[in-house]
Amino acid sequence: MKRISVLWALLIFSLANAGAQRYLPPPYPVSNDTTPHVILPDSCIRILNDKNDQWSVRDVELLAESGRFHPFISANGNKDTPVRSYWFMYRLKNTMTTAAKISLNSLSDVDEFYVSGQGTEQAHYTTGNLSDLKDGLKWINCIPIKLKAGETITVYQHVSNTRKGLPVNFNIAFFSTETVIQNGYVDSIDSGQSIYTTEDLESTFMIGLLILAAFFNLFFFSVTREKMYIYFSLFALFLAINRMYDIANYYFTVHKASWIAYLPIFYFAWAFIHVFLIQFIRHFFKVKTKYPRWDRFLLILALLSVLSHAIRLAGALVTHDFSDQWLSLFAPLFQLIPLAVIITFFLYIRERNMAYRFLIVGAFPLMLLYLLERFWLIPIKFLAAFKKLELVFRPIEVCCIIWLILFFSWTLFMRYNQLRKENAQKDLDKERMAREKEMERSQLIEDQKISLEKTVETRTAELKRSLDDLQATQKQLIQAEKMASLGELTAGIAHEIQNPLNFVNNFSDLNKELLFEMNEEIDKDNFSEVKSLARDVMDNEEKINHHGKRADAIVKAMLQHSQSGTGAKEPVDINAIAGECLKLSYQSFRSKDKSFQAKLQTDFDNSIQKIPLIQQDIVRVLVNVFNNAFYAVNEKWKAASRPAGGASVYEPVVSVSTNKSDNNISITVRDNGNGIPQKIMDKIFQPFFTTKPTGEGTGLGLSLSYDIIKALGGEIKVETKQGEYSAFIIVLA
């Protein structure tokens, strides 16, 4: 049973293979690979229309096996069912004893070749006139392949075009690879017909020269603001764009073949070339002033040029046809432009203006060349004396353009130089007039100065007397503030040193009594009691010594604070100074009012190291700020309501904190007093301003503190809320 199944399978495969072979075209014999161009006969070609352009090569192979391909008739060109996409199938057999080197040819917009041989994988190649992805010989759209001796290959060629149908000259052919390379690359380079020809070098040089001229004249326009310069700059710029045709042709052909259809767009730059050339001629010769009718004609001619090119471009874009039929519609109009320019030259040839003559000499050869090329190019071909003119037209054109650019640029430079001299003369005249006015103004000022000097002298004497009086008053107030600060500091010192002195006095009196008792016990021979009393005396002496040293330390610290110093900065511990000043200020305030009690709070940043400061200055600032804080909380404490027979519900609190951030150190002194009214916030640092009753403050404490901190390179900021708190923030850099 298994044998019968295998036999049936082999039979079906053989029949299918035979059916498939029946629909394949006969292979075309490749008898040599030296014939330059071989066109395959119709009998060796099969064709299939791909109406929707959606079949893959695998789909096409299945359709070939089912007999969907039909014979190709080159004379008909497949006009009966025109589509944009076709599949061709043909076979090639190498009948030589050596390998055959041939190249498959492309005559369509995009061609895809699927090549498969006996026992080899299918190869895929892409090329074509409008294909951006090209394989093989890109410049001439050929795919080189190599056939082994006796090898037969099957080629599926997918043809895609932008238009329906096949061109009249369409054929399936192959080339000799060696011949193609020799003719298309080697010989073309040797004969000067390659992409890097003399014309390309000329175009590159011309583009550079034109762009340079455009930039120079754009600079002249920015200085002179004369329209002729911008018109000539734009004329040169669009002429450079037009000269890019050959270079763009190579780039599109090799790298962007899908853009090749739009290459003639570079010709449309002529619309702007004509317009800006006419506008330049009109403004340079000032045609409107001398020949107004001719000026209107030139303007209409320029507008018609723009309109005609716009119509040509629109028509070509709509129909995707950039051929010469659109260029030839308005040929008579293009012939009028160089003729009109030459007529304008003849109108001004007799003018005794060197710039006019320079420009005419520069532009006349190019305009004459274009006029001959437009009007008499066809008759010239039949005149033996002018047959070579067409061959050398391009070099002559390049020379004429260079001639025009050089003369135009030199003419415009002379014009620019003349305008610069005129502007310089105008500037000199303006400067002279300004100098005369300045002299008149100086004389008037001198007269006014003499009359004002007397008034100033009188006012100066009065101000000097007022200033002397003010300085004397300020010195008195400063001295009063110093004395007040000294009194407060002295009171604080006295209160602080009173405690250790009381201990010393009390223990001294106690020791005296103990010594009397010791003598009595000695007389009684009660030595055990004597020893006990001696121990008590020794303990008291230690306490006396301790409190004596404490008093000594306080005196030394206060002496250090009261020293006048040298005014030089030295490293100080800002946390220690802030704590000592807080205590001294509090003791000084309590010495005036024993009933006053306040809660002292400190919050010091221990990361702060010693900083260079003038110690006496920072002590003075802190004492002034602390005194104001204690004054504020004391005033609120006095005014606070008290329950019958009880203490006040308000607890005065004065706190000091330090903080280090970045390169700054801040000292914040905060109290929970009544705060500072907003209406006097701008005045608190002014000299002589105070809210204290007469005799209690001079108004110089905060002013001096503000000046000291400013001198140290810092600042004092105030934060307050009326009825709740005040905070003075001292920032040291």
C-alpha positions in Angstrom: 0.0 0.0 0.0 2.8 2.4 0.8 4.5 1.6 -2.5 1.3 2.5 -4.4 1.1 5.9 -2.5 4.7 6.7 -3.3 4.2 5.9 -7.0 1.0 8.1 -7.2 2.9 10.9 -5.5 5.8 10.6 -8.0 3.3 10.5 -10.9 1.5 13.6 -9.7 4.8 15.5 -9.2 6.0 14.5 -12.6 2.7 15.7 -14.2 2.8 19.0 -12.3 6.5 19.6 -13.2 5.7 18.7 -16.9 2.7 21.2 -16.8 4.9 23.9 -15.3 7.6 23.3 -17.9 5.0 23.5 -20.6 4.2 27.2 -19.7 7.9 28.2 -19.4 9.3 30.1 -22.4 12.2 28.5 -24.3 15.6 29.6 -23.0 17.5 32.1 -25.2 21.0 30.7 -26.0 23.8 33.0 -24.9 26.5 32.0 -27.4 29.0 34.8 -26.6 29.4 37.7 -24.1 31.1 40.2 -26.4 28.0 41.3 -28.4 27.3 44.8 -27.0 23.5 44.6 -27.1 21.2 41.6 -27.6 17.4 42.0 -27.7 15.4 38.9 -26.8 12.8 37.8 -29.4 9.1 37.9 -28.4 9.0 34.1 -28.4 11.3 33.9 -25.4 9.4 36.3 -23.3 6.2 35.9 -21.3 4.2 38.9 -19.7 1.7 39.3 -16.9 -0.2 42.5 -16.1 -0.2 43.4 -12.3 -3.1 45.8 -12.2 -3.0 46.5 -8.5 0.8 46.2 -8.1 0.5 43.9 -5.1 1.9 40.5 -6.2 5.1 39.2 -4.7 7.6 37.1 -6.7 6.3 34.0 -4.9 2.7 34.8 -6.1 4.0 35.3 -9.7 5.8 32.0 -9.6 2.6 30.2 -8.7 0.8 32.1 -11.4 3.5 31.1 -13.9 3.0 27.4 -13.0 -0.8 27.8 -13.5 -0.3 29.2 -17.0 -1.3 32.8 -16.3 1.5 34.4 -18.2 0.9 35.1 -21.9 3.2 35.8 -24.9 4.7 39.2 -25.3 4.1 41.1 -28.6 6.6 44.0 -28.8 4.9 45.6 -31.7 1.7 46.0 -29.7 3.5 47.3 -26.6 0.7 45.9 -24.5 -1.6 48.8 -25.4 -4.7 46.7 -25.0 -4.5 46.6 -21.2 -2.2 49.4 -20.1 -1.2 49.3 -16.5 1.7 50.7 -14.4 3.1 47.3 -13.2 4.1 44.3 -15.3 5.9 41.0 -14.7 8.1 39.5 -17.4 9.5 36.0 -17.4 12.3 34.8 -19.6 15.2 32.3 -19.5 18.8 32.5 -20.5 21.1 29.6 -21.2 24.9 29.8 -21.5 25.9 27.6 -24.5 29.5 28.5 -24.2 32.2 26.3 -22.6 33.2 29.2 -20.4 31.4 31.5 -18.0 29.3 34.3 -19.6 29.5 37.9 -18.2 26.3 39.7 -19.2 24.2 42.6 -17.7 20.4 42.8 -17.5 19.1 46.1 -18.9 16.5 48.5 -17.4 14.4 50.9 -19.5 11.7 51.6 -16.9 11.2 53.9 -13.9 11.8 51.0 -11.4 13.0 47.4 -12.3 13.3 44.5 -10.0 15.1 41.4 -11.2 14.6 38.0 -9.5 17.2 35.6 -10.9 17.3 31.9 -10.1 19.5 29.1 -11.6 19.8 25.4 -11.2 20.3 24.6 -7.6 21.0 28.2 -6.5 19.0 30.6 -4.3 17.0 33.3 -5.9 18.9 36.6 -6.2 17.1 40.0 -6.0 18.3 43.2 -7.7 16.8 46.7 -8.0 17.5 49.5 -10.5 15.7 51.9 -12.8 15.6 55.6 -13.8 13.6 56.6 -10.8 14.8 54.1 -8.2 16.6 55.4 -5.1 18.0 52.0 -4.3 20.2 50.9 -7.1 22.2 47.7 -7.5 24.8 46.9 -10.1 26.1 49.7 -12.4 24.1 52.7 -11.0 25.1 55.2 -13.7 23.7 53.2 -16.6 21.0 51.1 -14.7 22.5 47.6 -15.5 22.7 44.5 -13.4 25.8 42.4 -14.1 25.4 38.6 -13.6 27.6 35.6 -14.4 26.4 32.4 -16.0 28.4 29.3 -15.6 29.1 27.1 -18.6 25.9 25.3 -19.6 23.8 27.0 -16.8 20.2 28.1 -17.4 18.7 30.9 -15.4 15.0 32.0 -15.0 14.5 35.8 -14.7 11.3 37.4 -13.3 11.5 41.1 -14.1 9.0 43.4 -12.3 8.6 46.7 -14.3 6.9 49.7 -12.5 6.3 53.1 -14.2 4.6 56.3 -13.2 2.5 56.2 -16.4 0.4 53.4 -17.7 1.6 51.3 -20.6 5.0 50.5 -21.9 7.2 52.9 -24.0 7.3 52.4 -27.7 11.0 51.5 -27.6 10.6 49.0 -24.7 12.4 45.7 -25.0 13.9 42.9 -23.0 17.6 42.8 -23.7 21.0 42.1 -22.1 24.5 43.6 -22.6 28.0 42.4 -22.6 29.3 43.5 -19.2 32.8 44.2 -20.4 31.5 46.3 -23.2 29.1 48.2 -20.9 31.9 49.0 -18.5 34.2 50.1 -21.3 31.7 52.3 -23.0 29.8 53.6 -20.0 32.7 54.3 -17.7 36.2 54.0 -19.1 35.7 55.5 -22.5 33.4 58.3 -21.2 36.0 59.4 -18.7 38.8 59.3 -21.4 36.6 61.3 -23.8 35.6 63.9 -21.2 31.9 62.9 -21.2 31.8 61.6 -17.6 30.1 63.3 -14.7 33.3 65.0 -13.8 33.7 67.0 -17.0 35.0 70.4 -17.7 31.4 71.7 -17.7 31.0 70.5 -14.1 34.1 72.3 -13.0 33.0 75.4 -14.8 29.6 75.2 -13.1 31.2 74.8 -9.7 33.4 77.8 -10.3 30.5 79.8 -11.6 28.3 78.9 -8.6 31.0 80.0 -6.2 31.6 83.2 -8.0 27.9 84.1 -8.2 27.3 83.3 -4.5 30.3 85.4 -3.6 29.0 88.3 -5.7 25.5 87.9 -4.1 27.0 88.2 -0.6 29.2 91.2 -1.4 26.2 93.1 -2.9 24.0 92.1 0.1 26.6 93.7 2.3 26.6 96.8 0.1 22.8 96.9 0.4 23.0 96.7 4.2 25.2 99.8 4.2 23.6 101.9 1.5 20.0 100.7 1.5 19.8 101.2 -2.2 17.5 98.6 -3.9 19.8 98.1 -6.9 22.2 96.1 -4.7 19.6 93.7 -3.4 18.3 93.2 -6.9 21.7 92.3 -8.3 22.4 90.1 -5.3 19.2 88.1 -6.0 20.0 88.0 -9.7 23.3 86.4 -8.9 21.8 84.0 -6.4 19.1 82.7 -8.7 21.6 82.5 -11.6 23.8 80.3 -9.3 20.7 78.1 -8.6 20.2 77.7 -12.3 23.9 76.7 -12.8 23.4 73.8 -10.3 21.5 71.8 -13.0 24.5 69.6 -14.1 25.6 68.8 -10.5 22.1 68.0 -9.4 21.7 65.8 -12.5 24.6 63.6 -11.3 23.4 63.5 -7.6 19.8 62.7 -8.5 20.9 60.0 -11.0 23.1 58.1 -8.5 21.6 58.9 -5.1 18.0 60.2 -5.6 16.8 58.8 -8.9 13.1 59.4 -7.9 13.8 63.1 -8.1 15.2 63.0 -11.6 11.8 64.0 -13.1 12.0 67.3 -11.2 15.4 68.2 -12.5 14.0 70.7 -15.0 12.7 72.8 -12.1 16.2 74.3 -12.0 15.3 76.0 -15.3 12.5 77.8 -13.6 15.0 80.0 -11.8 15.1 82.0 -15.1 11.8 83.6 -14.0 13.6 85.3 -11.1 16.8 85.9 -13.1 14.9 87.9 -15.7 12.8 89.8 -13.0 15.8 90.8 -10.9 17.9 91.7 -13.9 15.2 94.0 -15.2 14.7 95.5 -11.8 18.4 96.1 -11.4 18.6 97.8 -14.9 15.6 100.0 -14.1 17.0 101.2 -10.8 20.6 101.6 -11.8 19.8 103.7 -14.9 16.8 105.4 -13.2 14.7 104.6 -16.3 11.5 105.8 -14.7 12.9 109.4 -14.5 14.0 109.8 -18.1 11.9 107.2 -20.0 8.8 106.5 -18.0 7.0 104.7 -20.8 9.9 102.4 -21.5 10.2 101.8 -17.7 6.5 100.6 -17.6 7.2 98.3 -20.5 10.2 96.8 -18.7 8.1 96.3 -15.5 5.3 94.6 -17.5 7.9 92.4 -19.2 9.3 91.3 -15.8 5.8 90.6 -14.4 4.9 88.6 -17.5 8.1 86.6 -17.1 7.1 85.6 -13.5 3.5 84.8 -14.6 4.7 82.7 -17.5 7.1 80.7 -15.4 4.4 80.2 -12.7 2.0 78.8 -15.4 4.7 76.5 -16.7 5.6 75.3 -13.3 2.0 74.7 -12.3 1.2 72.9 -15.5 4.3 70.7 -15.2 3.5 69.8 -11.6 -0.1 68.9 -12.4 0.7 66.8 -15.3 4.1 65.5 -14.0 5.5 66.5 -17.4 8.6 68.6 -17.2 9.5 68.2 -20.8 10.3 71.0 -23.2 6.7 71.4 -24.4 6.0 73.6 -21.3 9.3 75.5 -21.9 8.4 76.3 -25.5 5.0 77.8 -24.9 6.5 81.2 -23.8 9.7 81.2 -25.9 8.8 84.5 -27.7 8.6 86.2 -24.3 12.1 85.0 -23.3 13.5 86.3 -26.6 12.2 89.8 -25.8 14.0 90.1 -22.5 17.7 90.2 -23.7 16.5 92.4 -26.6 14.8 94.8 -24.2 18.0 95.0 -22.1 20.1 95.8 -25.2 17.7 98.5 -26.3 18.0 100.0 -22.8 21.8 100.0 -23.1 21.5 101.9 -26.5 19.2 104.5 -24.8 22.0 105.3 -22.3 25.1 104.7 -24.4 25.6 108.4 -25.0 25.4 109.4 -21.3 28.7 110.7 -19.9 28.5 108.5 -17.0 31.4 106.1 -16.4 29.3 103.7 -14.3 26.7 103.4 -17.1 29.4 102.6 -19.6 31.1 100.0 -17.4 27.8 98.2 -16.9 26.9 98.3 -20.6 30.3 96.9 -21.5 29.9 94.1 -18.9 26.3 93.0 -19.8 26.3 93.5 -23.6 28.2 90.3 -24.6 25.9 88.0 -22.5 22.7 89.7 -23.7 23.9 89.5 -27.3 24.8 85.8 -26.9 21.3 85.0 -25.6 19.8 87.0 -28.4 21.7 85.1 -31.0 20.9 81.8 -29.4 17.2 82.6 -29.2 16.7 84.1 -32.7 19.3 82.7 -35.0 20.4 79.4 -33.5 18.6 77.3 -36.2 20.0 79.3 -39.2 23.5 79.2 -37.7 23.6 75.4 -38.1 23.4 75.9 -41.8 26.2 78.4 -42.0 29.7 76.9 -42.3 31.3 79.9 -40.5 29.2 79.4 -37.4 28.9 75.7 -37.2 31.3 75.5 -34.2 29.4 78.2 -32.2 26.9 75.7 -30.9 29.7 73.4 -29.7 31.5 76.1 -27.8 28.3 77.9 -26.7 28.7 76.8 -23.0 32.3 78.0 -22.6 31.4 81.3 -24.3 28.4 81.7 -22.0 30.6 81.0 -18.9 33.1 83.7 -20.1 30.3 86.2 -20.7 28.8 85.5 -17.2 32.2 86.0 -15.6 32.7 89.2 -17.6 29.2 90.4 -16.5 29.8 89.6 -12.8 33.2 91.3 -12.7 32.0 94.5 -14.5 28.8 94.6 -12.5 30.6 94.1 -9.2 33.2 96.7 -10.0 30.5 99.2 -11.1 28.5 98.6 -8.0 31.7 98.9 -5.9 32.5 102.2 -7.5 28.9 103.3 -6.8 29.3 102.1 -3.2 32.6 104.0 -2.8 31.0 107.2 -4.2 28.1 106.8 -1.8 30.5 106.3 1.1 32.3 109.5 0.2 29.1 111.4 -0.1 27.9 110.0 3.3 31.3 110.9 4.8 30.9 114.4 3.5 27.4 114.6 5.0 28.8 113.3 8.3 31.5 116.0 8.2 28.9 118.7 7.6 26.7 117.4 10.4 29.7 117.3 12.7 30.7 120.9 11.8 27.1 122.1 12.5 27.1 120.1 15.7 30.4 121.6 16.7 29.0 125.2 16.1 26.0 124.4 18.1 28.1 122.9 20.8 30.2 126.1 21.0 27.0 128.2 21.4 25.8 125.8 24.0 29.2 125.9 25.8 29.1 129.7 25.9 25.6 129.7 27.3 26.6 127.1 29.9 29.7 129.2 30.9 27.5 132.2 31.5 25.1 130.2 33.6 28.0 128.7 35.5 29.4 132.0 36.6 25.9 133.1 37.9 25.5 129.8 39.7 28.9 129.7 41.3 28.0 132.6 43.5 24.7 130.9 44.6 26.6 127.7 45.2 29.2 129.4 47.4 26.4 130.9 49.5 24.5 127.7 49.8 27.8 125.8 50.5 28.6 128.0 53.5 25.1 127.5 54.9 25.3 123.7 54.4 28.8 123.6 56.0 27.5 125.3 59.2 24.5 122.9 59.3 26.8 119.9 58.8 29.1 121.0 61.6 26.1 121.3 63.9 24.8 117.9 62.8 28.2 116.2 63.3 28.5 117.7 66.8 25.1 116.5 67.7 25.8 113.1 66.3 29.0 112.8 68.3 27.1 113.7 71.5 24.4 111.1 70.8 27.0 108.5 70.0 28.8 109.2 73.2 25.6 109.0 75.1 24.8 105.7 73.4 28.2 104.4 74.4 27.8 105.5 78.0 24.4 103.9 78.1 25.7 100.7 76.7 28.6 100.9 79.2 26.2 101.4 82.1 24.1 98.5 81.1 27.2 96.3 80.6 28.5 97.4 84.1 25.2 96.6 85.7 25.3 93.2 84.1 28.9 92.6 85.3 28.0 93.7 88.8 25.0 91.3 89.0 27.0 88.4 87.5 29.9 88.8 89.8 27.8 89.4 92.9 26.9 85.7 93.3 30.5 84.3 93.6 31.5 87.3 95.9 28.5 86.5 98.2 29.7 82.9 98.4 33.2 84.0 99.2 32.1 86.3 102.0 29.6 83.9 103.5 32.1 81.0 103.6 34.8 83.3 105.0 32.6 84.3 107.9 31.7 80.6 108.4 35.4 79.7 108.5 36.0 82.3 111.2 33.3 80.8 113.4 34.7 77.3 112.8 38.2 78.4 113.7 36.9 79.8 117.1 35.2 76.6 117.8 38.4 74.7 116.9 40.4 76.7 119.4 37.8 75.9 122.1 38.0 72.2 121.3 41.8 72.2 121.3 41.7 73.6 124.8 39.4 70.8 125.7 41.7 68.2 124.1 38.8 67.1 122.0 40.9 66.3 118.9 38.3 64.2 117.2 36.0 67.3 117.0 39.0 69.4 116.0 39.6 67.2 113.1 36.0 67.4 112.1 36.0 71.2 112.2 39.3 71.2 110.3 37.6 69.2 107.5 34.7 71.7 107.4 37.2 74.5 107.1 39.0 72.8 104.3 35.7 72.2 102.4 34.8 75.8 102.8 38.2 76.9 101.6 37.7 74.8 98.5 34.3 76.5 97.9 35.9 79.9 98.5 38.6 79.0 96.0 36.1 77.8 93.4 33.9 80.9 93.6 37.0 83.1 93.6 38.2 81.6 90.4 34.7 82.0 89.0 34.7 85.7 89.8 38.2 86.0 88.4 37.0 84.4 85.1 34.1 86.8 84.9 36.3 89.8 85.5 38.8 88.6 82.8 36.0 88.0 80.3 34.5 91.4 80.9 37.8 93.1 80.6 38.4 91.3 77.3 35.0 92.6 76.1 35.7 96.1 77.3 39.1 96.4 75.6 39.4 99.0 72.9 41.4 96.6 70.7 43.4 97.2 67.6 40.4 96.9 65.2 42.0 93.8 63.5 40.1 90.7 62.8 40.8 87.6 64.8 39.2 84.1 64.9 36.3 84.1 67.4 33.7 81.5 68.5 30.5 83.1 67.5 28.4 80.6 69.5 30.2 81.5 72.7 30.0 85.2 72.1 26.3 85.0 71.4 25.7 83.0 74.6 27.7 85.4 76.8 26.1 88.5 75.3 22.6 87.0 75.9 23.4 86.4 79.6 25.1 89.8 80.2 22.2 91.7 78.6 19.7 89.7 80.7 21.5 90.4 83.9 21.9 94.0 83.0 18.2 94.3 82.4 17.3 92.5 85.7 19.6 94.8 87.6 17.1 97.6 86.7 14.0 95.5 87.5 14.3 92.6 89.9 10.8 91.5 89.3 11.4 90.9 85.6 11.9 87.2 84.6 12.4 85.9 81.0 13.0 82.5 79.5 16.3 82.3 77.6 16.6 79.8 74.7 19.7 78.9 72.7 20.1 76.8 69.6 23.7 76.8 68.3 25.0 75.1 65.1 28.0 73.2 66.5 29.4 72.8 62.9 30.4 76.5 62.9 34.1 77.0 63.5 35.9 80.1 64.5 35.5 82.9 62.0 37.7 86.1 61.6 35.8 89.0 63.1 36.4 92.2 65.1 35.2 90.9 68.4 34.3 94.3 70.0 32.2 95.2 67.0 30.1 91.9 67.0 29.7 92.1 70.8 28.3 95.7 70.5 25.9 94.6 67.8 24.6 91.6 69.8 24.2 93.6 73.0 22.2 96.2 71.2 19.9 93.6 69.6 19.5 91.7 72.9 18.7 94.9 74.8 16.0 95.7 72.3 14.6 92.2 72.6 14.4 92.3 76.4 12.9 95.8 76.2 10.2 94.5 73.9 9.2 91.4 76.0 9.4 93.5 79.2 6.9 96.1 77.8 4.5 93.3 76.8 5.0 91.6 80.2 4.1 94.9 82.0 1.0 95.3 79.8 -0.2 91.6 80.1 -3.3 90.9 82.1 -2.9 89.0 85.4 -5.6 87.0 87.2 -6.5 88.2 90.7 -3.7 87.2 93.0 -1.9 85.2 90.3 1.0 85.5 87.9 0.8 86.9 84.3 -0.4 84.4 81.6 2.3 85.8 79.3 5.9 84.3 79.6 8.6 86.5 78.0 10.9 84.4 75.8 14.2 85.6 74.1 16.0 83.1 72.0 19.2 83.1 69.9 20.2 80.6 67.3 23.0 80.2 64.8 23.1 78.4 61.5 25.6 77.8 58.7 24.5 77.5 55.1 26.8 77.6 52.0 29.4 80.3 52.8 27.1 82.3 55.2 26.6 82.2 58.9 23.3 83.6 60.3 22.6 84.7 63.9 18.8 84.9 64.7 17.6 86.8 67.8 13.9 86.3 68.4 11.5 87.6 71.0 7.8 87.1 71.6 7.1 90.7 72.2 4.6 93.0 70.5 6.5 93.1 67.2 7.3 96.1 65.0 4.5 98.0 63.2 4.8 97.9 59.4 4.6 101.7 59.2 7.9 102.1 61.0 9.8 99.1 59.4 11.6 101.4 57.0 12.8 103.7 59.8 14.2 101.3 62.4 17.8 101.5 61.1 17.7 105.3 60.6 20.0 107.3 63.0 18.1 109.0 65.9 14.9 107.1 65.3 13.5 105.4 68.5 10.2 104.3 69.8 11.4 104.4 73.5 10.3 107.2 75.8 12.5 110.3 76.1 15.7 109.6 78.1 15.5 105.8 77.6 17.0 105.5 74.1 19.1 107.6 71.7 18.0 105.9 68.5 21.6 105.0 67.6 21.8 101.4 68.7 20.3 99.7 65.6 21.8 102.3 63.3 25.3 101.6 64.6 24.7 97.9 64.5 23.5 98.2 60.9 26.7 100.1 59.9 29.0 97.6 61.7 27.4 94.6 60.0 27.6 96.3 56.6 31.3 97.1 57.2 31.8 93.4 58.0 30.3 92.5 54.6 27.0 91.2 56.0 23.5 92.3 56.4 20.7 92.6 59.0 17.2 91.4 58.1 14.0 91.8 60.2 11.0 89.5 60.3 8.1 90.5 62.5 4.4 90.0 63.1 2.7 92.7 65.1 1.5 91.5 68.4 3.3 88.1 68.2 7.1 88.3 67.6 10.2 90.0 66.2 13.3 88.4 64.8 16.5 90.1 63.8 18.7 88.0 61.5 22.4 88.9 61.3 24.0 87.3 58.2 27.8 87.2 58.1 29.5 86.3 54.8 
